[in-house]
């Protein structure tokens, strides 16, 4: 059963596939995945034997993942890996296969990485769907003239296809950065101070085997206080949120009653004004995306990891980056809902263009820009 991080925030976003991978239950579950594959890796290189591996796997598979119990038990050590490892060792017939050579940060960082990669799959699907809708608008309205607007004022003509092409570029770049940042996420296995001393001389072999089992990168080898792998994901998520928020803002403005150039397929109503057709999905997109910059800023602030273990900075990352991924996923989902089936009022565009005291010649060159953007998008 999906335990939502926040029923309202997650469910009102629509698609919750990414959110399922970011809940507390999913995060703690990934700690168990880490422990299971760590035991396998240790057995593969000969640090533990077959009986110890079986004992470890049996204890992990039989473990009762109670989020509330683990959360309360985490208070004394300030992280959930400690009570989980302690409980597993107590349950295992032979505890040698539980947490061999690892420190709590190894388990938690790897669990975070696994959560992000799992959430990234549906998020990237949603981003692909948004880009496909934008491509359709580019092609359909390549030559649909409309007035361009700069600094809130009517400027020179453009086409709606060119506007959509700008939207596409603003999303495609961050989406590609996010895809690469997620693909490059590494395993964490360094031991107490990152020296792998507890499993010497097999530490590096376990590290590499564990990376392969979890389908994670093997470098950087120790990143206990090098937070760049998570920073890459955080900044890419914030950039994605910014890209979709820009589109949502334009949709809201172009849906205004006195402009009426766009209309969502299923506009929202009003509790007090029944005549309204609010661009509700775009408004919700803006609301979700608006939270991303501050969350990304917290991740940047947490780069201050002192000596060989962050003091509070590391702890701040666990909810922050999951919340950043969740709010970005909701923003993308709501933008998709806004764009899917959106009505482009070409008559209103022509009317508003006709009211502008400017030449319409510049709109004729916009189609070439649309073609260039679509060619670039295909290459990527």
C-alpha positions in Angstrom: 0.0 0.0 0.0 1.3 3.4 -0.9 2.0 5.6 2.1 1.9 9.1 0.7 4.3 11.7 1.9 1.4 14.1 1.9 -2.1 13.1 0.8 -3.2 16.5 -0.5 0.1 17.5 -2.2 0.7 14.1 -3.8 -2.9 13.2 -4.8 -3.9 16.6 -6.1 -0.9 16.5 -8.4 -2.5 13.7 -10.3 0.1 11.0 -11.3 1.7 9.6 -8.1 4.0 7.1 -9.7 7.1 9.1 -8.8 5.8 9.9 -5.4 5.5 6.2 -4.5 9.2 6.0 -4.8 9.9 9.0 -2.5 7.8 8.2 0.6 9.3 7.3 4.0 8.2 3.7 3.4 10.1 3.6 0.1 13.1 5.3 1.6 13.4 2.8 4.5 12.6 0.0 2.1 15.6 0.9 0.0 17.8 0.6 3.1 16.8 -3.0 3.2 17.6 -3.4 -0.5 21.1 -1.9 0.3 21.7 -4.4 3.1 20.5 -7.4 1.0 22.8 -6.6 -1.9 25.7 -5.7 0.3 25.5 -9.1 1.9 25.5 -10.6 -1.6 28.5 -8.6 -2.7 30.4 -9.5 0.5 29.7 -13.2 -0.2 30.7 -12.9 -3.8 34.2 -11.6 -2.9 34.6 -14.1 0.0 34.2 -11.9 3.0 31.2 -13.9 4.3 30.3 -17.5 3.5 27.2 -19.0 2.1 25.6 -19.8 5.5 26.1 -16.2 6.6 24.7 -14.9 3.4 21.6 -17.1 3.8 21.2 -15.9 7.4 21.4 -12.3 6.3 18.9 -12.6 3.5 16.5 -14.5 5.8 16.6 -11.8 8.4 16.2 -9.0 5.8 13.2 -10.7 4.1 11.5 -11.4 7.4 12.0 -7.9 8.7 8.8 -6.0 9.7 9.2 -2.6 8.1 7.2 -0.4 10.5 7.8 3.2 9.6 6.6 4.6 12.9 8.7 2.2 15.0 11.9 2.8 13.0 11.3 6.5 13.0 11.1 6.6 16.8 14.1 4.3 17.2 16.1 6.6 15.0 16.0 9.5 17.4 18.9 8.4 19.6 21.3 7.9 16.7 19.9 10.6 14.4 19.4 8.2 11.4 17.3 5.2 10.6 20.1 2.9 9.3 21.3 2.4 12.9 18.1 0.8 14.3 17.6 -1.2 11.1 21.1 -2.7 11.2 20.8 -3.4 14.9 17.4 -5.2 14.5 18.7 -7.2 11.5 21.8 -8.4 13.4 19.6 -9.4 16.4 17.3 -11.4 14.1 20.0 -13.1 11.9 21.1 -16.6 12.9 24.6 -15.3 12.1 25.0 -11.5 12.1 28.3 -11.5 10.1 26.4 -10.9 6.8 24.5 -7.8 8.1 26.1 -4.4 7.3 29.6 -5.8 6.6 32.2 -3.1 6.6 29.5 -0.4 6.1 28.7 2.8 7.9 25.2 4.3 8.3 25.9 6.9 5.7 26.6 4.2 3.1 23.2 2.8 3.6 21.3 6.1 3.7 23.1 7.7 0.7 22.6 4.6 -1.4 18.9 4.4 -0.3 18.4 8.0 -1.4 20.0 7.4 -4.7 17.8 4.3 -5.3 14.7 6.4 -4.4 15.7 9.1 -6.9 16.5 6.7 -9.7 13.2 4.9 -9.2 11.2 8.1 -9.1 13.1 9.3 -12.1 11.6 6.7 -14.4 8.0 7.9 -14.3 9.2 11.5 -14.1 11.2 11.2 -17.3 8.2 9.5 -19.0 6.1 12.5 -18.0 8.7 14.9 -19.3 8.8 13.0 -22.6 5.0 13.3 -22.8 5.1 17.0 -22.2 7.8 17.5 -24.9 5.6 15.4 -27.3 2.7 17.7 -26.7 4.9 20.8 -27.3 6.2 19.3 -30.5 2.6 18.8 -31.7 1.9 22.5 -31.0 5.0 23.5 -32.8 4.0 21.6 -35.9 0.3 22.5 -35.9 0.9 26.2 -35.3 4.2 26.7 -37.1 2.6 29.5 -39.1 -0.2 30.6 -36.8 0.4 34.3 -36.3 0.0 36.0 -32.9 1.3 39.1 -31.3 4.6 38.8 -29.4 4.8 40.4 -26.0 7.8 41.8 -24.2 7.8 43.4 -20.7 4.0 42.9 -20.6 3.4 45.0 -23.7 2.5 44.1 -27.3 5.7 43.9 -29.3 6.2 42.5 -32.8 4.4 39.5 -34.4 5.5 35.9 -33.9 3.7 32.6 -34.3 2.3 30.4 -31.7 4.5 27.6 -33.1 7.5 29.7 -32.3 6.2 30.4 -28.8 5.8 26.6 -28.3 9.3 26.0 -29.7 10.7 28.3 -27.0 8.7 26.4 -24.4 10.1 23.1 -25.8 13.7 24.2 -25.6 13.2 25.5 -22.1 12.1 22.0 -20.9 14.2 19.7 -23.2 17.6 21.0 -21.9 16.8 20.5 -18.1 15.2 17.2 -18.9 18.4 16.0 -20.6 20.5 17.2 -17.7 18.2 15.4 -15.2 18.4 12.2 -17.2 22.2 12.2 -17.2 22.4 13.2 -13.5 20.2 10.3 -12.6 22.1 7.9 -14.8 25.4 8.9 -13.1 24.2 8.4 -9.5 26.8 6.3 -7.6 26.7 3.7 -4.9 28.0 4.7 -1.5 30.3 2.2 0.3 33.2 3.7 2.2 33.0 2.5 5.8 33.4 4.5 8.9 35.6 7.3 7.6 35.7 6.3 4.0 38.8 4.1 4.1 37.1 0.7 3.7 39.4 -0.5 6.5 36.8 -2.9 8.0 36.8 -5.1 4.9 40.4 -4.7 3.9 41.7 -5.9 1.4 38.3 -6.6 -0.1 36.7 -3.2 0.3 37.0 -2.0 -3.2 35.9 -5.3 -4.6 32.8 -5.2 -2.5 32.2 -1.6 -3.6 32.4 -2.4 -7.2 30.3 -5.6 -6.9 27.7 -3.7 -5.0 27.6 -1.0 -7.6 27.0 -3.6 -10.3 24.2 -5.4 -8.3 22.4 -2.1 -7.8 23.0 -0.8 -11.3 24.7 2.3 -9.9 27.9 4.1 -10.9 31.1 3.1 -9.2 32.6 6.6 -9.0 33.1 8.7 -7.1 34.4 5.9 -4.8 33.8 7.7 -1.6 31.4 10.7 -1.5 30.5 11.0 2.1 31.3 14.7 2.1 31.4 15.2 -1.6 27.7 16.0 -2.3 28.0 16.8 -5.9 26.2 13.7 -7.2 23.0 14.8 -5.3 23.6 18.4 -6.2 23.5 17.6 -9.9 20.1 15.9 -9.5 18.8 18.7 -7.3 19.8 21.5 -9.6 18.5 19.6 -12.6 15.1 19.1 -10.8 14.9 22.8 -10.0 15.7 23.6 -13.6 12.9 21.3 -14.8 10.5 22.9 -12.4 11.6 26.4 -13.7 11.1 25.3 -17.3 7.5 24.0 -16.7 6.6 27.0 -14.5 7.5 29.4 -17.3 5.1 27.6 -19.6 2.4 27.5 -17.0 2.8 31.2 -16.4 2.4 31.9 -20.1 -0.7 29.7 -20.3 -2.3 31.5 -17.4 -1.7 34.9 -18.9 -2.9 33.8 -22.4 -6.0 32.3 -20.9 -7.1 35.7 -19.3 -10.6 36.7 -20.3 -9.5 39.8 -22.2 -6.9 37.8 -24.2 -8.6 34.4 -24.6 -5.9 32.9 -26.8 -5.7 29.7 -24.9 -8.1 27.6 -22.9 -7.4 24.4 -21.0 -9.5 21.3 -22.0 -10.9 21.0 -18.5 -10.7 24.4 -16.9 -11.4 24.8 -13.2 -14.4 26.6 -11.7 -14.9 29.0 -8.9 -16.8 28.6 -5.7 -18.0 32.2 -5.9 -17.9 33.1 -9.6 -19.6 30.4 -11.8 -18.7 32.3 -15.1 -15.0 31.6 -14.7 -13.0 29.0 -16.6 -9.7 29.0 -14.7 -6.5 27.5 -16.1 -6.4 25.4 -13.0 -3.8 22.9 -14.1 -1.4 25.6 -15.1 -2.0 27.4 -11.8 -1.3 24.2 -9.9 1.9 23.6 -11.9 3.1 27.1 -10.9 2.3 26.3 -7.3 4.3 23.1 -7.2 7.2 24.4 -9.2 7.5 27.6 -7.1 8.7 25.5 -4.2 11.6 24.0 -6.1 14.2 26.8 -5.9 14.2 27.0 -2.1 14.5 23.2 -1.8 17.4 23.2 -4.3 19.0 26.0 -2.2 18.8 23.8 0.9 20.7 21.1 -1.0 23.4 23.6 -2.0 23.7 24.8 1.5 24.1 21.2 2.7 27.4 20.9 0.7 29.1 22.1 3.8 29.9 18.6 5.0 32.6 18.9 7.7 35.5 16.5 7.9 34.3 12.9 7.1 30.6 13.3 8.0 28.2 16.1 7.6 26.9 17.7 10.8 23.2 18.3 10.2 23.8 19.1 6.6 23.7 15.5 5.6 20.5 14.9 7.6 18.8 17.9 5.9 19.2 16.2 2.5 17.0 13.2 3.2 13.6 14.9 3.2 14.7 17.8 1.1 15.8 16.1 -2.1 12.8 13.7 -2.0 10.4 16.7 -1.6 12.2 18.4 -4.5 11.7 15.4 -6.7 8.1 15.1 -5.6 7.1 18.7 -6.2 8.9 18.7 -9.5 7.0 15.6 -10.6 3.7 17.2 -9.6 4.5 20.3 -11.5 5.3 18.3 -14.6 2.1 16.3 -14.2 0.0 19.4 -13.9 1.6 21.0 -17.0 0.9 17.9 -19.0 -2.8 18.2 -17.9 -2.8 21.8 -18.9 -1.3 21.2 -22.4 -3.2 18.0 -23.2 -6.1 19.0 -25.4 -5.5 22.7 -24.9 -7.6 24.9 -27.2 -5.6 27.4 -29.3 -8.0 30.2 -30.2 -6.5 31.3 -33.5 -9.4 33.9 -34.0 -8.4 35.6 -30.8 -4.8 35.6 -31.8 -5.7 37.2 -35.1 -7.9 39.7 -33.4 -5.2 40.7 -30.9 -2.6 40.8 -33.6 -4.9 43.1 -35.6 -5.2 45.5 -32.8 -1.4 46.0 -32.6 0.0 49.0 -34.4 2.9 47.0 -35.9 3.9 45.2 -39.1 3.1 41.5 -39.4 6.1 40.7 -41.5 8.2 39.3 -38.7 5.8 36.4 -38.1 6.8 35.0 -41.5 10.3 34.2 -40.3 9.2 32.4 -37.2 8.5 29.1 -39.0 12.2 28.7 -39.8 13.0 29.0 -36.1 10.4 26.3 -35.3 12.0 23.9 -37.8 15.4 24.5 -36.3 14.2 23.8 -32.8 12.5 20.6 -33.9 15.6 19.5 -35.7 17.7 20.0 -32.6 15.1 18.2 -30.4 15.2 15.2 -32.7 19.0 15.0 -32.4 18.8 15.0 -28.6 
